[in-house]
């Protein structure tokens, strides 16, 4: 089997992918961005390992031998599932490998913003603390999570982990299901307006779909509390970046923590790139999933998916 890994470095150069060599003749490319690059590199591939590279008719039509596409991720919105199914190409993903880390990063952002850590760290490092005549400083108010309402969009593995941690902090947890099909009964399920109106912290953990795209827009932000904190560790287009910028500038919500953006990496025309107050906006470069442990599990998950395929078994197939 000829195995082509189009974005080897999405697993990180510090994490070995040597296990893949046991499964076939592996060719790794550091990164692959354009459709032209994809077409050129997969011509003789039997199995493709991809992450963000476009997998569609335009890129796959000149690759007649492809039988399996392995996403080096959970998401598969880069892949045209219907076309792949029509071609008899199975598509697999890796699930639950980053749940712990994404949940951890959710709280890293929420705690940093709610406790104004950027301000107080700078206060000490600037010398202002050493120059004062009292032992403490709390010139910008900050608040406890205990007793607050934590709203969640998307009660899958990550959403449930976040809910469990939020409960441990003393939060009341509510959630909203975009599809309306959630079977979760551990926490109150509410409609969108209730979620927006009641949440002190609102974290997003839903996949990107036609239903979730632009879920947080100008209208939604105007319905949130002025003291609310928004956390997006789902997909960038779930939040309209322009509308969020306007809401932050107008003081319609208190703060936002983002690990994902509408276009990545961030572009100069994204207004959020101009918002420099880290007490009210923290943006991290799509790393919530990327602990060493999580990336190692992701590589191993791809290995197990290919191994199962070679045995004639389906494992994590998303287009059965």
C-alpha positions as CSV (number, residue, x, y, z in Angstrom):
1,X,0.0,0.0,0.0
2,X,1.2,3.5,-0.9
3,X,0.4,5.8,2.0
4,X,0.7,9.5,1.5
5,X,0.6,11.8,4.6
6,X,-0.1,15.3,3.3
7,X,0.3,17.3,6.5
8,X,2.7,15.3,8.6
9,X,3.6,18.3,10.7
10,X,0.0,18.8,11.9
11,X,0.9,16.0,14.3
12,X,4.0,18.0,15.4
13,X,7.6,17.4,14.6
14,X,8.1,16.3,18.2
15,X,5.7,13.4,17.9
16,X,6.9,10.3,16.0
17,X,4.8,8.8,13.2
18,X,7.1,5.9,12.6
19,X,4.4,3.4,13.5
20,X,2.8,4.2,10.1
21,X,5.8,2.7,8.3
22,X,4.6,-0.8,9.5
23,X,1.5,-0.5,7.3
24,X,3.0,0.3,3.9
25,X,5.2,2.5,1.8
26,X,4.8,5.9,3.5
27,X,5.5,9.3,1.9
28,X,5.2,12.3,4.3
29,X,4.9,15.9,3.3
30,X,5.5,18.6,5.9
31,X,2.4,20.5,4.7
32,X,0.1,20.6,1.7
33,X,-2.1,23.6,1.1
34,X,-3.3,24.0,-2.5
35,X,-5.5,21.7,-4.6
36,X,-2.7,21.6,-7.1
37,X,-0.3,20.3,-4.5
38,X,-2.8,17.7,-3.4
39,X,-3.4,16.4,-6.9
40,X,0.3,16.1,-7.6
41,X,1.1,14.3,-4.4
42,X,-1.7,11.7,-4.3
43,X,-1.7,10.4,-7.8
44,X,-0.3,7.0,-6.8
45,X,-1.8,6.8,-3.3
46,X,-3.8,3.9,-2.0
47,X,-4.3,5.6,1.4
48,X,-4.3,9.3,2.2
49,X,-3.6,10.8,5.6
50,X,-5.0,14.3,5.7
51,X,-6.1,17.0,8.0
52,X,-7.1,20.3,6.3
53,X,-6.1,19.4,2.7
54,X,-9.2,19.5,0.4
55,X,-10.5,16.0,-0.4
56,X,-13.0,16.4,-3.2
57,X,-13.7,15.5,-6.8
58,X,-11.2,18.1,-8.1
59,X,-8.3,16.7,-6.0
60,X,-9.2,13.0,-6.1
61,X,-10.3,12.5,-9.7
62,X,-6.7,11.9,-10.8
63,X,-6.0,9.5,-8.0
64,X,-7.7,6.3,-9.2
65,X,-6.1,4.0,-6.5
66,X,-7.3,5.7,-3.4
67,X,-9.3,3.4,-1.2
68,X,-9.1,5.1,2.2
69,X,-8.8,8.6,3.5
70,X,-7.7,8.9,7.2
71,X,-8.3,12.2,8.9
72,X,-5.5,13.1,11.3
73,X,-8.2,14.8,13.4
74,X,-11.8,14.4,14.5
75,X,-13.3,16.9,12.0
76,X,-13.8,16.0,8.4
77,X,-15.3,19.1,6.8
78,X,-12.4,19.2,4.4
79,X,-13.7,16.0,2.8
80,X,-16.6,15.6,0.3
81,X,-18.1,12.5,1.9
82,X,-20.7,11.9,-0.8
83,X,-18.1,12.0,-3.6
84,X,-15.9,9.6,-1.6
85,X,-18.8,7.2,-1.0
86,X,-19.7,7.2,-4.7
87,X,-16.1,6.4,-5.4
88,X,-16.0,3.6,-2.8
89,X,-13.4,5.5,-0.8
90,X,-13.9,5.1,3.0
91,X,-13.2,8.1,5.2
92,X,-12.2,7.7,8.9
93,X,-11.5,10.1,11.7
94,X,-9.9,9.9,15.2
95,X,-12.3,10.4,18.0
96,X,-11.9,11.4,21.7
97,X,-8.2,11.8,21.5
98,X,-8.2,15.4,22.6
99,X,-11.2,15.6,24.9
100,X,-9.1,16.1,28.1
101,X,-7.0,18.8,26.5
102,X,-9.8,20.8,24.9
103,X,-11.7,20.8,28.1
104,X,-8.6,21.9,30.0
105,X,-8.0,24.7,27.5
106,X,-11.6,25.8,27.8
107,X,-11.0,26.5,31.5
108,X,-7.6,28.0,30.9
109,X,-9.3,30.6,28.8
110,X,-12.3,31.1,31.1
111,X,-10.1,31.4,34.2
112,X,-7.6,33.8,32.6
113,X,-10.4,36.1,31.4
114,X,-12.6,35.9,34.5
115,X,-9.6,36.6,36.8
116,X,-8.0,39.2,34.6
117,X,-4.6,37.4,34.8
118,X,-3.0,39.4,32.0
119,X,-3.6,42.6,33.9
120,X,-2.3,41.3,37.2
121,X,0.7,39.6,35.7
122,X,1.7,42.8,33.9
123,X,1.1,44.8,37.1
124,X,3.8,42.8,38.9
125,X,6.2,42.7,35.9
126,X,5.9,46.4,35.3
127,X,7.2,47.2,38.7
128,X,3.9,48.7,39.9
129,X,3.5,46.1,42.6
130,X,7.0,46.6,44.0
131,X,6.3,50.3,44.2
132,X,3.1,50.2,46.1
133,X,2.8,50.4,49.9
134,X,0.3,47.6,50.5
135,X,0.5,43.8,50.2
136,X,-2.3,43.3,47.7
137,X,-3.8,44.8,44.6
138,X,-7.2,44.2,43.0
139,X,-7.9,47.4,41.1
140,X,-9.8,45.5,38.3
141,X,-12.7,43.4,39.8
142,X,-12.7,39.7,39.2
143,X,-15.3,37.0,40.0
144,X,-15.7,33.4,41.1
145,X,-17.0,30.6,39.0
146,X,-18.9,29.3,42.0
147,X,-22.6,30.0,41.6
148,X,-22.4,31.1,38.0
149,X,-24.3,29.6,35.1
150,X,-22.2,27.8,32.5
151,X,-23.8,27.3,29.2
152,X,-22.7,24.7,26.7
153,X,-23.4,24.3,23.0
154,X,-22.7,20.7,21.9
155,X,-23.0,18.0,24.6
156,X,-20.7,15.5,23.1
157,X,-17.6,14.0,24.7
158,X,-15.9,17.4,25.2
159,X,-19.1,19.2,26.2
160,X,-19.8,16.5,28.9
161,X,-16.2,16.8,30.2
162,X,-16.5,20.6,30.4
163,X,-19.9,20.2,32.2
164,X,-18.4,17.9,34.7
165,X,-15.5,20.3,35.5
166,X,-17.8,23.3,35.6
167,X,-20.0,21.5,38.1
168,X,-16.9,20.8,40.3
169,X,-16.3,24.6,40.3
170,X,-19.8,25.1,41.6
171,X,-21.4,26.2,38.4
172,X,-25.0,25.5,37.3
173,X,-24.7,23.9,33.9
174,X,-27.3,24.3,31.1
175,X,-26.9,23.3,27.5
176,X,-28.4,23.8,24.0
177,X,-28.5,21.2,21.3
178,X,-28.3,22.8,17.8
179,X,-29.8,19.7,16.2
180,X,-32.3,19.2,19.0
181,X,-31.4,15.5,19.1
182,X,-29.2,15.3,22.2
183,X,-30.0,12.4,24.5
184,X,-28.2,14.0,27.4
185,X,-30.4,14.2,30.5
186,X,-27.7,15.0,33.1
187,X,-28.2,18.7,32.7
188,X,-31.1,21.0,31.7
189,X,-31.5,21.4,28.0
190,X,-32.7,24.9,27.0
191,X,-33.6,26.8,23.9
192,X,-31.1,29.2,22.3
193,X,-32.6,32.4,23.7
194,X,-32.6,31.0,27.3
195,X,-29.0,29.8,26.8
196,X,-27.8,33.3,25.7
197,X,-29.8,35.2,28.4
198,X,-28.7,33.0,31.3
199,X,-25.1,32.0,30.7
200,X,-22.4,33.8,32.6
201,X,-19.8,31.7,30.7
202,X,-20.8,30.2,27.3
203,X,-18.5,27.6,25.7
204,X,-18.9,26.2,22.2
205,X,-18.1,22.5,21.5
206,X,-20.2,21.7,18.5
207,X,-19.1,20.5,15.0
208,X,-19.3,22.9,12.1
209,X,-22.4,22.4,10.0
210,X,-25.0,24.5,8.2
211,X,-26.9,24.7,11.5
212,X,-23.9,25.8,13.6
213,X,-22.3,28.2,11.1
214,X,-22.7,31.8,12.4
215,X,-24.5,30.5,15.5
216,X,-23.0,33.3,17.5
217,X,-23.8,36.4,15.5
218,X,-24.8,40.0,16.2
219,X,-28.3,39.1,17.3
220,X,-27.0,36.3,19.6
221,X,-24.4,38.5,21.2
222,X,-26.9,41.2,21.9
223,X,-29.0,38.7,23.9
224,X,-26.0,37.7,26.1
225,X,-25.3,39.3,29.5
226,X,-22.9,42.3,29.4
227,X,-20.8,40.4,32.0
228,X,-20.7,37.2,29.9
229,X,-17.6,35.4,28.7
230,X,-17.7,33.5,25.4
231,X,-15.3,30.6,24.8
232,X,-15.0,29.1,21.3
233,X,-12.9,25.9,21.1
234,X,-15.2,24.4,18.4
235,X,-14.8,25.7,14.9
236,X,-14.1,29.3,13.9
237,X,-17.1,29.9,11.7
238,X,-19.5,29.1,14.6
239,X,-18.7,32.7,15.7
240,X,-19.0,35.6,13.3
241,X,-15.7,37.4,14.0
242,X,-16.8,40.8,12.8
243,X,-19.9,40.7,15.0
244,X,-17.8,39.6,18.0
245,X,-15.4,42.5,17.5
246,X,-18.3,44.9,17.4
247,X,-19.8,43.4,20.5
248,X,-16.5,43.6,22.4
249,X,-16.0,47.2,21.3
250,X,-19.6,48.1,22.3
251,X,-19.3,46.3,25.7
252,X,-22.1,44.0,24.8
253,X,-20.2,41.1,26.4
254,X,-17.3,41.2,28.9
255,X,-14.8,39.0,27.2
256,X,-14.1,36.2,24.7
257,X,-11.5,33.4,24.6
258,X,-11.0,31.9,21.1
259,X,-8.8,29.0,19.9
260,X,-10.4,29.0,16.5
261,X,-11.2,31.7,13.9
262,X,-13.2,32.0,10.7
263,X,-10.0,31.8,8.7
264,X,-6.7,30.3,10.0
265,X,-4.1,31.5,10.5
266,X,-5.6,34.9,11.4
267,X,-5.6,37.4,8.6
268,X,-5.0,41.2,8.7
269,X,-8.6,41.9,7.7
270,X,-10.0,40.0,10.7
271,X,-11.0,42.9,13.0
272,X,-10.2,40.8,16.1
273,X,-6.5,41.1,15.1
274,X,-6.7,44.8,16.1
275,X,-8.2,44.1,19.5
276,X,-5.2,44.2,21.8
277,X,-6.8,44.1,25.3
278,X,-5.9,40.6,26.7
279,X,-8.2,41.2,29.7
280,X,-11.1,41.0,27.3
281,X,-9.9,38.9,24.4
282,X,-7.5,36.0,24.3
283,X,-6.8,34.2,21.0
284,X,-4.7,31.1,20.9
285,X,-3.5,29.6,17.6
286,X,-5.8,26.5,17.3
287,X,-3.8,24.5,19.9
288,X,-6.5,23.4,22.3
289,X,-6.3,19.9,20.9
290,X,-2.5,19.7,20.7
291,X,-1.0,18.5,24.0
292,X,1.8,16.0,23.4
293,X,-0.4,13.3,24.8
294,X,-3.3,14.2,22.5
295,X,-1.2,14.3,19.3
296,X,0.4,11.0,20.2
297,X,-3.1,9.5,20.6
298,X,-4.1,11.0,17.2
299,X,-1.2,9.4,15.4
300,X,-2.0,6.1,17.0
301,X,-5.6,6.4,16.1
302,X,-4.7,6.8,12.4
303,X,-2.5,3.7,12.7
304,X,-5.4,1.7,14.2
305,X,-7.8,2.9,11.5
306,X,-5.5,1.9,8.7
307,X,-4.7,-1.4,10.4
308,X,-8.4,-2.2,10.7
309,X,-8.9,-1.3,7.0
310,X,-6.1,-3.6,5.9
311,X,-7.9,-6.4,7.9
312,X,-11.1,-5.7,6.1
313,X,-12.7,-4.1,9.2
314,X,-14.4,-0.7,9.6
315,X,-13.1,1.5,12.4
316,X,-14.3,5.1,12.8
317,X,-15.7,5.2,9.3
318,X,-17.7,8.4,8.8
319,X,-19.2,7.6,5.4
320,X,-20.5,4.0,5.7
